[in-house]
C-alpha cells in the first residue's frame, strides 16, 4: 500500500510514519500541507518523495491507496470526503469532524464508495486496554458499577497553539482528550453513554477555549462513568479504574501513546498484577486497518466509532456550557 499524509503533523512524524513503514511493502509517497515550505522541509526530514499544497495532486496519484489525515479538526470532513471520492481508504484523526452530522456524512460516503474509513483512536490498540476489556468481558469483576477515567496531562509546548487558542479549528481539551476518553469508555464497557453532566474551565493554559473538563456519564447498563481531562496538570498521571460487583481493576499510566503502565486486579481472592502485550499502538492500528482494506475484519476504530466518541464530546461541551443534563445525540450512525 502507498500512502499520502494529509497534514504535516507532529503525530504523523512521531508515530504514524514509523507505524506505516513497519508494514511490509508500505511506502509514503506524499505529504500535503497548506504551507509549501513546511511541506518541503517535512518531506526532506522524513524521507518522503512528494511534498505539495495541492490535495488533488496527491489524491489523483493512482499509486496511492490510503491516506492518513491529521490536519486541524475543521479540515477533516472536506479532506476525508475528497479522499473517499478519489477511491482512497482513510484513517482520520479524532475528532472526525466538527459536528455529528458532518461525521455521519463521512461514514455514509465511505460506505457508498466501498472504502474503509477508520478513526485513529489509538488507545483501542493498547495491550493494556485490550487486557482490561477481556477481564470485563470474562466477568472477572462481576457486573460493572462504575468507571473512572483520569486523563489530566500537561500539554507539551510543541503541541500548543491552536489547541489552546482557536475554537474555529477545534481547539480545547474536550475535542482533544474527552473524545478519546469517550472511545475508551465505549471500548471497555461495550456500551454507549446516554446522558452527561459536566463542567469546564480555563485553569491556566487555555486562551479562548477550555483547558480542563470534568463530566459524569450514565450508561444504559446502569453503570456510571466519571471523566477528567486537562492540559494543565504536570504531575497528575493518567489511567482508569473499573469497579464491579465482584472486583476492581486499577490501570495506571495506560493513557499514553506508548505501551506503558501497570494493571492490578483486586477481588476477594486478593491482588494480582495483570500482564499485557506491549506492542506499539500505532503499528497495531495500521496493521488492523490494512487487514480491513483487504476484507479481513474491521479497523480498530471504525468511522461509526468516531461518530459516537464525537457525539459524547459534543454533549459534554453542551452540558458544561448550559449547566444541565444533555442526552447524547448520535444522529444517524449505525
N, C-alpha and C positions, 0 to 999 in steps of 0.2 A: 504494500500500500504506500502510495506517495501522498504527502500532506501539504497543506498550506496553513500557516499560522495567521489568524486574523486578529491582530493586536500584538504589538511587540512588547509583551508584558513581562513583569518580574516573575510571575508564577510560571509562565512558559519557560523562561530562562533558568529558573531554579529547579523546576520539577518536570514539566511536561516534555521538553526537548529530550531529556535523558530517557524518560519513560517510552516515548515513541521510538527512539533509536534502539531501545532494548529489545524491540520486537524484530524478529528475523525478517530481513528484506524491506524494512520500513525506512523511508527517506523523507526529509523535509525539503520541498522544492521552493517554497515561497514564504516570505513574511510580509504582511501588509500592515502599514501604519499610516496615519494621517500626516505624519511628519517624515518627509523624504530623507532628511539627514539621519534621523533616528533609525529609520528602516535600514539604511545602508550600514550604519555602524553596528546595529544589532545583528544583521546578517553576517557581516565580517567577523564579529566576535564569536558567533555561534556556528560558523561554517555552513551557512545556508546560501545556496546559489543565487536565488532571486529575491530582490527587495523592491517593493513598489508601494505607491499610494493608491493604486488603481485596483479596487477589489475585483472588478470584472476581469482584469488581466490574469489574476490567479485562478479565478473560478472557471475561466474558459480553457485552462490548460487541461487537455484530455488525459494527461498522466496523473493528475491529482484526483484521488478517490475520496479523501476525507479532509475535513477542516477542523481545526480547534479554534474556538472563538473565546478570546479573553480580553476584549476591549471593554471600555466603560459600559455600565449597565444599560444606558439608554440606547446603545447601538445594537444590542443583542438581537432584537426582533428583526430589524431590517437586514442585518448581515446573515442571520440564520435563514430567513426566507429566500434571500438571494442564493445562498449555497444550496438550499433544497431545490430551488428552481433549476439550478445547474446540475442536479443529479448527484450531489455530493452527500456523503454521510457526515454527521455533525456531532462533535462534542462541544457543548456550550457551557461556559462558566455560569455559576449561580449568581444572582437570581436570573432565571431565563429571560425575564422581561420586566417592564415597569408596572404592568397590570396583569391580572389573571386572564382577562380576555385576550390580551396580546400573546400570552404564553400558550393558551389553548389554541390560538390560531396557528402557532408554530407547530404544535403537536399534530394538529389536523393536516397541515401542509405536508409534514413528513410522512404521515400515514398515507395520504393520497398519492404521494410521489414514490412510495415504496422504498424509502431510505430510512436509516436509523438516526434518530435524534436522542442523544444522551445528555444528561445533566452532570456536570463534573462535581458531584457530591463525593469527594474522595474518601470521607470518613467511613462510608459503607465498605470500602476496600481494606480497612484496617483489620488486621488479625484479632486485635483486642475487641473491637465491636462485634465481629462475627462470632467470637467465642462467647461473649455475653448473650448475644441473640440466641445462640444454641442452648445456653443454660436456661434461659427463659422458656424457650420452645419445649425443652425436655422436662419442664415442670420442677426444676431444681429448687426454686424459691416459692413454689405454690402459685396462688393467684396474685398477680401484680396489683399492689395497692398504690404505689407512687413511684415517680421517677424524678430525681433532682439533677439537673444539668448545670454545671458551673463552668462558664467559658469566658471568664473575665481575664483579659490579657493586656499587655502594654504594646500598642501598635508601633512597630518599628518605624524609625524615621523615614526610610526609603519607601514605605507603603502609605504614607500620609497623603497630603494633597487633597484630591477630590473626595476621598473617603471622609474627610473632616469638614470640608467647606463647600461642597457642591451638591445640593439636593437634586438638581436637574440631571446630574449624571448618575444618580442612585447612591449618593453618599449617606453615611450614617451606619451605626453599629447594627441596626435591625436588618437592613438588606444585606449586610456583610456577614454577620455572625448568627443572628437569630434564625435566618433562613437555613443555615447549616444545622442548628440545633433542632429545628422543626423536622428536618430529614432524619436526624439521629433518633429522635423520639419515635417517628413513624417506622423506621427500620427496626429498632429494638423491640417495639411493642406490637408491630404489625397492626396498627390502628391509626385512625386519622382524628386529630383534635377536632372537637365540636365547637367549643366556646372558649374565649380567652378574656382575662382581665389583665391590665398591665399599667406600668408607669415607665416613663423615660426621662432622662435629664441630660444636661451638659455638666459633666463633673470635672472638667479641667482641660480637655483637649479639643472638643468639638467647636467648630466655628460656623454655625448656621445649621448644623444637624446634631442629632443626639449622639452622645458617645457612651451612654450606659442605658441599659433597659433591664427590667425585671418583669416577669409575667407568670401567670398560672393558667394552665390549660386543662379543660375537662375532656376526658376520653369516653367514647361510647361504652367501654368496658366498665366504667366507674372509677378507673384509676385517675389520679391527678398528676400533672407534670408541672414542676417549678423550674423556671429557666432564668439564668442570669448571664448577661453578656455585657462586656465593656471593652473599650480601647485604652483605659487609663489606669489599669491595675497591674503594676510591675511584679508583684510577688504573690498574687492570688492563687496561681496554679489553675489547673483545669481538670475536668473529669466528670463523672456522673455516678449516682447511686441509684440502684433499683431495689425497692423494698417490697417484699411479698409476704404472704400469709405463712410461709414456711422457711423464710430465709431472706438474706440481703446480699447484694453484690456491690462491692466498692471498687470502682475503676478510677485510678488516679493517673494523671499525666497522659491521658489517651486521646486528647482532642487536638493534638498537634499534627503537622504534616509529615511527621516521621513515625516509624513503628515503635514508639517508646511506651513507657508506663508500666503499671502493675495492676493486677486484678486479684481481689480476695473474695471468696465465697464464704459467707457466715451462715451456719444453720445450727440446729440443736446439737449436731454432732461435733461442732467446733468450727475452727477457721482453717481454710486451705487456700494456698496460692493456686491460681488458675493459669496454666501455660497458654500461650497463643503464638500464632505464626507471626514472624517479624519481617515479612516481605515488604518491599516498597509499595506504598499505597497507590501511587500513580501508575507504576508499571502494571500492577494488578488490574487497575481500572481500564487502562488502554488495551490490555490483553483481552479482557472480557468484552469490551466494545468491538474489537476486531472480530472476535468469535461471532458476535451478534450480526455483524455485516456479512458473515458467511452463512447465516441462517442457523447458527448454533447457540441457542439460548438468547438471553436478553442482556443489555448493558447493566452494569451495577445499579445505576440510577437512570431510569428512563426519562423521556420528556414529561410524561404524566407525573412522575415523582417530582420533577422540577416545578410543575404547576402547583402541586399540593404544598410543597415547602414554601413557595412564594405566597400562596394564599394564607398560610398561617402567619407569616411575617407581616403581611399587609394587615391582617386582623389585629396583630399585636400593636402595630403603629396606630391604627384607628382607635383601639381601646385606650391606649395611653393618651392620645390627643383628646378623646372625648370623655374620658373618665367614666366609662361604662362597659358592661359586658358586651362583647361582639361575637356573633356567630360567624364561624369561618365559612367563607363563600368560595367553594372550589370551582364554580362555573360549570362548564360542560365536560370537564375532563373525565375520563373513564380509566 
